[in-house]
Amino acid sequence: MRIVLGVGGGIAAYKVASLLRLFTEAGHEVTVIPTDAAQRFVGTATWEALSGNRVSNDVFDAVDQVRHVRLGQEADLVVVAPATADLLARAAAGMADDLLTGTLLVTRAPVVYAPAMHTEMWQHPATAANVATLRARGAVVLEPAVGRLTGADSGPGRLPEPDDIFAAALGAASGTPAGAARPLAGRTVTITAGGTREPLDPVRFLGNRSSGKQGVALAAAALQAGATVQFIAAHLEVQPPPGAQLTVVETAEELREVTLKLAQRSDALIMAAAVADFRPDTVSDTKVKKRDDGENPVITLIRNPDILVEVVQQRAELESPAVIVGFAAETGDDDATPLAHGQQKLQRKGCDLLILNRVGRSLVFGQDSTEVTILDAGGAEPETVSGSKTSVAAVILARVAAMLGTSSDQVE
């Protein structure tokens, strides 16, 4: 997901460095636009180091790109923190006198403001009117936290904690506004993510191209929906989501052991990990060397366990989890289309939903956007969803929440 992070000129700007790290570690591409005043609190070098992108707030920088238009049009989400009284006033008035306010005027992406200012400024009728105006236009303006402010003052006006801003921002991006109902509150969701690695020797392994981005997005969406998330991570190219209960694994066998255990105390299991179908029959204790006679080594592969099938079988005995979601990465072949392969796999595996990815060298793996087809064992028509992995995750979690609600109603 492409995020524009606007930083206002308040002392709380230093906390936004932690928010930026949360976004980047979750795999999002972040462009930071500090105001002139913000740069007097936190320098450009900090934002560039943490975002990995060049930082400028000058509308005359790269004029040929018309940056305020390009950034506004390309953003999937805009977050302003701290949103000072001055920034809220300029945004509400529709001013575009710097790169940040120009971007805010152009963008049609969700916008989240995290206010921070003294109590008297927050409670002033002018600020209240500006906040009401922004909310009426569809922006999310968070309530400031209550606590110690600059100096000896205390009261409402403190910047919300970075974790809270992060969760609210992802909720806004997924269409779940801050303060909305949390459909998975009280539920436990277990999610597997990343790619397993099957060792050949101490140096080499058999792996796949999974980055883990979709699994991380699913975990973030589940947390936003109020769930307790048990996150089982194989190899990830992004950081696991803050707030999830993390278990790290490497091989398919390790993933199997942990998944079967955690599934027993889960309401839903989402198996987004890319699990190796095969592993080497033998693993060398030493590095396999090139032979002087030119002979090539012969590697014999054996099947890994089908974890999804085992979880479905275990559910038949333990009646848990209530909802099981599998993932299928398909390329299609001479015998069938990816959709046909996915439908066959749904029947064969016995899960409730199967998320079908059409994969390839430049498709899905490692990308920020995706397209999936949701196949339902209950007979619903296949649903194709495309967009950022964050938005797709929100759709999948909404389906899971609906199914858990139906399951709960049936039990009652």
N, C-alpha and C positions, 0 to 999 in steps of 0.2 A: 504494500500500500504506500502511496506517495503522500507524505505529510508535510505541510508547511507549519513550522513552529514559530509563531511570533512571540518575541520577548519584549515585554514592556519595561519601562524605566523605574523599577522599584527595587528596594533592598532584597526582596524575595527572589530576585532574578537568579541568585546563586543556587536556589533549590531546583530551578528548571534544568540545571545540568543533570540532575538525577532523573528527571522526567525524560530528557533526551536519550539518556542511556537505556531506559526502559523501552523506548520506541525502537532504537537501533538493535538492541539485543533480541527483540521480538521479530526482527527481520524486515522492518520497515525502512524505506528510503526517506530521509528527513532533510529538508532544506530549512535552515534557521534564518529568520529575519529579525535581528534585534533593532530596536529603535536607537536613535543617537543617545538618548538618555540611558538605555539599557547597557550600552557599551561602556558607560562610565562605571558601571557596577561589575560587569563581567566582560572580559575582552574577547575580541574576535578569535584569537588563537584557541581559546577554550571551546568555542562552538565548532570550529573547524576540526579540531582534534577529535571531539566526541561524535560529530556527525559524519566525518569523512568527506565532507563537501565544502567547497569554497563558500565563504559567507560575505555578503555585502548587503547594505541597506540603501544603496545609492541608486536612484531611478535612472541616473545617467551612466551607470555601469552596464556594459554590454547593451548599448542602445539598440543595436540591430536585432536583438532578440525580444525587445519590448518585454522585459522580464516580469513586470507586474501582471501583464496579460497572460503570458505563458504560464507563470507559476499558478495563477488563479484558475486557469482553464484545466491544467493538468493535475491539480491537487485532488486527492480522494478525501482529504480531511484537512481542516485548518484548526489549529489549537493556539490560543493566545494566553500566555501565562508569564509573568503576572499581568492580568488585565487591569491596568491602573484606571483611576477615575478619568484621567485625560483620554486614554485610549478608548474607553467605553463611550465617552462623549463624542469623540471624532468618528468612531464607527457608527454610532446612532445617527449622526448628522450626515453620514454618507461622504465624508471628506476623503480625499485621496492625495494628501500632501506629502506622503513618503511611500517607500516601497511596500510597507506592511499594509497601510490603509488602502493603497491602490489595489493590492492583491485581494483584500477583503471585499472590495467593491466589485471585483471581477468574478470571484469564485462563485460557483453554484454548489460546491461541496458542503457537507455538514461543517458547521463552525461551532467550536466550544471555547467559551471564555472562562478563565479561572481568575476571579477578581482577587486583588490584594491591595489594601489601602487602610488608612486609619478609620476607626469606627465612625467618626463624625462625617467623613467623606462618603462612606458607604451608605450611611443613613440620610444623607442630604437629599431633599426632594429632587434635585436635578439628576443625581445618580440613579435614584429610584425610577425616574421617568425614562432615562436612557436604557436601563436594564429592561424595563417593560417594553420599550420599543424594539429592542433587539430580540427579545423572546417572542414578541408578536410576529416578527419576521421569520421565525423558525430557528433562530440560533439557540444554543444551549448556554445559559449563563449559570454557572454553579453558584451555590451559596458559599460565601467565604467561611473558613473555620473560625472558631472562637478561641482566643488564647493570647499569649504575649505578643505584643506588637513592638515597633521600634521604641527604644527607650523604656520608660517605666509603664507605658500604657498597655492596657489589656482590654479585649472585647472582640466583637465580630469584625472581621477584616483581614484575618490571617490567611495566607495562601493555603488552600487545601493541600494535603500531603500528595507527593508525586504519584504514589500508587492509586490514590482515589481519582486524580485527574486522568491517569492512564486508563483506568477502568471505564470512567465516564466517556472518554474520547472514543474508545473502542465500541462502547455501546452506541454512541451517536453514529459512528461509521456503519454499524450493523443495523441501524434503524431502531435501536432500543434506547430511548431517551433516559437521562439520569433521573432516578426516582421512580421509574416505571416499575410495573409489577415484575417480580423475579420468578419466572415460571418453574425454575428448577431449585428454588429454595427448599432446603431440607433433603435434597436428593444427592446421592453420590454417583458421580460419573467417572468411569475409568477410561483413559484414552492412551492408546499406544501411538508412537510417532517415531519418525526417522527410519534409517535403514540398518538392518542387521549386518554384521560382518563375520564371516566364517573363516577362521585362520587356516592358512596353508602351511605356514612355518612361523617363526618368531617375527618375521618381517612382513610377509605378504598375507593378503586375505582375499576372499571372494565377497564382493559387495555389490551395491547398486547406486543409482544416481539420486536417491531420495535426499532432500535437504531437511525434511521435517517441518517445513513452513506451514503446511496445511494442518498438521497435528497440533502445532503451537497455536495456530489461529482457532482451532476447535476448542482447545483448552481455555484460551482467553474468552471465547464466547460463552463457554459453560460457566466460567467464573462470573462473568458479567450477568448471567442468568440466575446466579445465586447458588450454584451447585458447589459441593465439595468435590474437588477434582484430584483424582489419583492419576498421576502422569508417568507413564512408563516410557523412558526415552532410550532408544537405540542411538546410533550416530546422528547428531544434529549439526547443521551448519548455522543454526541460529540458537539463541539462548532460550531455555525453557521459560514458560510464563511465570512471572512472580505470583505467588499465592497458591500454586499447585503443590501437592505432595509428590515429590520427585523420587523416582527409582530409576537408576541408570543400569542398562544392560548392554551386552555386546552381541551375543549370538542368538539364533532362533531358539535354541534350547533354554537359554537364560530367560528370554522373553516368554516362552511357554510357561515356565515354572512360576514366574511372577504373575502373569496374566491369569492363570487358573486360580491362583490364590486370591488375588484382589477382586476378581469377578464375583467371588462368593459374597462379598459385602458391597456390591454395587447395584444401583438401580438401572444403570445403562452402561454398556461397554461399546466404545467406538474404536475399532481396530484400524487406525490409519497408518500404522507402520508398514514399511515395505519389507516384508520378511523373505529372506532368501529361500527359494524352493529346494535348493540343494546345498550340501556341504561336502568338503573333501572327506573321503573314507578314512584317511589317515592324516595326522598332523605331525610334521617333522619337528623334532625338538631343536634342530639346528637349521640354519639357512640352507635352502636347496641351492647347490652350486651348479654352474654351467659345467658340463662334462667335457674333458679334453677330446674325447672321441666324437664329439658333435652330436651324440644321441640326445633326443628331446625327452624330458621327463614325462611320464604318463600319470595323469591325475584322475583317479576314479571318484566320481561323485555319488553320493547317496541322498535319498530324499530326507528333507526335514519334516518334522511333524506338522500336520495341518492344524494350527492352533485354533482357528475359527471353528472348524468342525468339532474339535474337542470341547470348546466352550459351550457350543450348542448342546452337545451330548451331556455335559455336566449340568446344564440348566434343567434338563429333563428330570434330573434327580433332585436338585437343590432348589428349583424354581427361582433362581437368581442368576444373572440379572434379568429384569423384565424386558428390556429392549437390547438387542444386539445388532450393531451396525458393522458391516464389513466393507472393505475397499477392494476394488479390482482394477489393476492397471492392464489395459489391453491395447494391442496394436492392430488386431484383425489379421486375417490370413486368407489363403485360398479357399478355406472351408467355410468361414463365417465372418460376419462383420463384428466389430467390437461390441455392439449392442447385443447381438445374438450370443456371443461368448459370455457377456455379463449376465444375461437372463438364464443361461444354462448354469452358470456358477451360482446364482442366487438359489436355484432349486437344489443344486448339489450340496451347498454349504448349510442351508437351513436357517440362515440369519433372517432378521426382520426387514432390514434395509440393506441394499448393496449400493455403494457409491462407485459408479463406473467412471474411470479416467481413461481417455484416449491419449496414450503416451507416445513419446518419441524423443529424439535427441534434443529438440528445441521446444518440446511441449511439456508442460506441467512441472517436471522436475526442476527445482531451483527457481522457478518463476514466481512472480508476485501475483499473477492473475491465473485463472484456471477456468475450465468448463467441465462440469460433471453432469452425469445423468443419474438421478435417484431412482432406483428400482425397488419396488415395494412388494414383499411377499404376500401382502394382503390383497393384492389385485389392483391397486390404484395404477392409473396410467403413469408411465415413466415421465419424470419431470426433469427437464434440462435447465441447468442454472449456470450462468457465467458471470464473471466479474473478478474482483479481488478475492484472494483466498479468505480474507476477513469476512467479506459479504457472503461468500458461499458457506463459510462456517456457520454464520448466523442462520441461514436457511436450514441447514442440516440440524442444528440444535433446536430450531423451532419445531421441526418434524418429530424429533426425539421427545421434546416436552409434551407435544400433543399426544403422542403415543403413551407416554407415562401417565398423562391425565386420564386417558381412556382406560388404561390398565387399572388405575386406582379406583375409578368409578365402577368398574366391573367387580373388583374385589368387595367394595362396599355393598 
